[in-house]
Amino acid sequence: MGVKIILSDIDGTFLTDDKKVTDLTAQAAKSIVDKGLYLVLVSARMPEAIYPITDGIGLPRMPVISYGGGFVLTENEEVLHDKKMPLDDTKNILAAFNRWQNISINYYSGRRWYVNAIDENIQHEMDITQATAEIADFEKLLEEKIIPNKIMIICEPPTCKEMETELGKMFPRLNVVRSAPYLLEIMDKSVSKAVGIEILLNHYNISVDEAVAFGDNYNDLEMLEYIPRSVAMKNAPEKVKKIAREVTDSNADSGIYTYLLKNGII
């Protein structure tokens, strides 16, 4: 069965560790589009932190899967899926954050990113993602029924580890996981990249056998298990490599290009 869609994680997969797109990865992306295939970036990022990547290499708008599968948009920016966190848990976890000091709270709802203040951590995140945070009162957002798809904490690694353990026990309906030593991602328990992908594939009437998925980390495991033609990057942990059907070159060595060229997809 031919390939119709290429699904790729962003950080550590589509991007190098210094958040760049290699020339060969950009070439691969353009070849995918030129062949009439879908290229879909699948990430915990918000859409406004994904579009600058594809815009930057001159690609037309493609579907995106944001918030680890919790928010899915078509190429026309039509919302196919929008899974928010439970309201009560959101209120309670915001209150629980008061136990810790020196943390930066990021509140993502749909295509908006809210913060209490723009500190050094937030500014750094804006510089990396090219998205813009808005200052807001989280309690007022909840009163206005602006519920988050995701909350992300930026803090020192020991604090991040402690918060992951304690909040994970306190909020069983939420997925509380570190995506980096200094980043804690919080979403509804039902959210996964595999769920977001399934919704997108059903919308376009594409089979899992017509897809290729690339990933590099533990939050890609469900995606790599769901898509039969799954590919781990060389820079991935061993557990991720064992789950994937194949392993390609690292993100720094344009592993997406290597695989697609080798298999005659581009």
N, C-alpha and C positions, 0 to 999 in steps of 0.2 A: 504494500500500500504506500502511495506517495506521501511526501511530507507537505502539509499545508500551513503549519504554524510552528514557530520557534519561540519557546518560552525561556526567559533568562532572568535569574537573580541579578541584582545590580552590584552591590558592594562585594568585592572579592571575586566577582565573576565577570560581569560586563565591564566593570571599572578596575583599574589597577589599584594597588594599595594607597597610592597618592591621589586617588579619585580622578584619574584620567582615562580616556578612551584611547587605546593604541590605534595606530594607523590601520593595522590589519583588522582589528575588531570593527572599526568604522567601515572599512571596505566590505567586511562580511555583512554588516547591517544593511548597507546600501544594496548589496547583491540580493539579499533576502527580499527586500522591497521591490527591486527591479524585476524579480521573478514572479511577482504577484502573490508572495507568501506573507502571512502575518508575522510581525516581530512584536512580541509582547514582553515588556519588562515587568517582573513580578517582585515586589519589594515591600518592606515595612514602611517605606517612605510615603509621603503624601503625593498626590498627582503633581502638585506644583514643584516638587523636588525631583520629579521624573522627567517632565517635559523639557526642562533645560538641557538634559542629556541628549535626547533625540533631536531637539531643535538645533543643538550645537553642532551636530554632524550633518545637518541638512536633510533630515528625514521628515516625511509628512506625519501627521498625527496618527498614532496607532492605538489600539486598545491598551489600557494599563490595568494592572492589578495592584492596588495599594493596601497599606495597613495589613500586610501579611495575608491578604485574601478577604479582608473585611469590606473593601470598597472597590467595585469593579466598574470601569467605564469603557464604552465602545470608542472607536476612532472618532465618532461624532460627539464624544463626551456625554453620551446618554448613560445614565446610571442604571446598571443591571443588578447591583447588589450593594446594600448599605447596612452593615451590621454594627449597631452601636453597643456600647457597654450597658449593663443593667443600671437603671437610674439609682436605685438604693445603694448598690455597690459603689457607684461613682461618688455619691455623696460621702459615704463612709470611708472610702480609701483616701479621698482628699483630706478628710479630717485626720486620718491616720498618719499622713505625711508630716504632721506637726511634731512627731516624735524625733524627727531627724533634722539636723541643721545643715546649711550649706549645700542644699540640693536645688537644682533648677527643674521646674515642672513645666512640661510641654503638653498642651491640651489640643488634640487634633479632632476636628469635627468636619467631615466631608472635605471640602477644599479650603478650609480655614485653619489657621494655626494660631492658638492663643497662648499667651504667657502672662505671668504676674508683672514681670519687668524684664527688660532686655539687659541681662548681665553678660559677663565675658563668655560664659558657656553658650548662651543663646546666640550671641553675635557670631561665635565660631561656627555654630550649626547653620546659621543663615549664610555665612560665607561659603561653606561646603556645598549646601544644597541649592543655593540661589533662590530659595523661597523666603517669604517675608512673614515674620511673626507679628501679631497684633496684641497690644496690651489690653487685658480684660480682667474682670472680676469673675472667677470661676463660679461662685455662688449665683451671681446674676445670670450667667450663661445657663445654669441649670434651671433657674426660675423661668427663663425664656424657652425652655425645652430644647436648648442647643446641647445635645448629648454627645460625648466624645466617641469616636471609633477607637481611639487609642490615646493613652497617656504615656509619655516617655519621661523618665527621670535621668538627668545627667548629674553625676556625682563622683566622688572618689571611689576607686574600686572596692575597698573594704566596706564602705557604706552601701554600695550597690549590692554586694553579695549578701550583706545582712538584711537589706530590704527585700531582696528576692526570697530569702528563706522565710522571714516573718510574715510578709504580706501574702505569700503563697499559701501559708497555713490559714490565715485569717479570711481569705477570699477565694473559696473553692470554685466559684462560678467564673473566676477570671484566670486568664493565662498570664502569669507574672514571670518573665524570663529575661535574663541578661542577653543582649545581642552583641555586646562588647563589654570589656571589664568595667567601663564607666557609663554604660547605657543600660537602663532597665525599661523594657517594653511591657505595657499592660493593655490587654484586650479581652474581649469576651472569649470564654473557653472554647466556643464552637468555631472560632476563626482559624483557618489554616490556608496555606497557599493552595493545597489540593482542592479545597472547597471553592475558592475563587476561580480556579482554573476550570473546574467542572461546570460552573455556571457560565463561564465564557464559552467553553467548547459547545455546550448545549445551545447557546444563543446562535452560534455560527454553524451549527450542525456539523461539527468536526469531531471525528473519533479520536480517542487517546492514541490509537495506532498511527494517526496522521500527525502526531506532535513529537517534537524533540524538546527536552528540558535540560537546562544547564544550572548547576548550583555548586556552592562551595562550603556550606555550613549547616549546623544542626537544624536551623529553622527552614532548611530546604528538604529535609528528610521526607516529609509527607508528599511533597511535590515529586521527588525522585522515585518514591515508591508507587505513586499513582500513574506516572507516565512510563510506559514500558521502555521507550527509547530515552533513557535517562543518562546524563553525562555529568560526572563530577570533575571539577578542576583539580589539577595536580597539587594545588595549594590547600586542598580540603583536608580535614582530619580523616584518619583511617576509617572511622565508622561511616562517614559519609561516602567514601570511596567504595566501601564494601556494599553499600545499599545500591549504588548506581550500577547500571549495566556496563558502562565504559568509563574510562578516565582519559581526559585530554590534557593538553599542556596547561600551564598555570595561567592565571589572569594576566600576569606581566608578560607572558609569552604568547598572548593572543590565542588562548585555547579554543575559543568559540570558532575562530577562523580555521584553525587546524582541523577540528572535527568536521566542520561543514564541507571543507574542501576535500578532505580525505574520503568522505562518504558521498561525494558528487551532488551535494545539496546546493552548493553554489559553484 
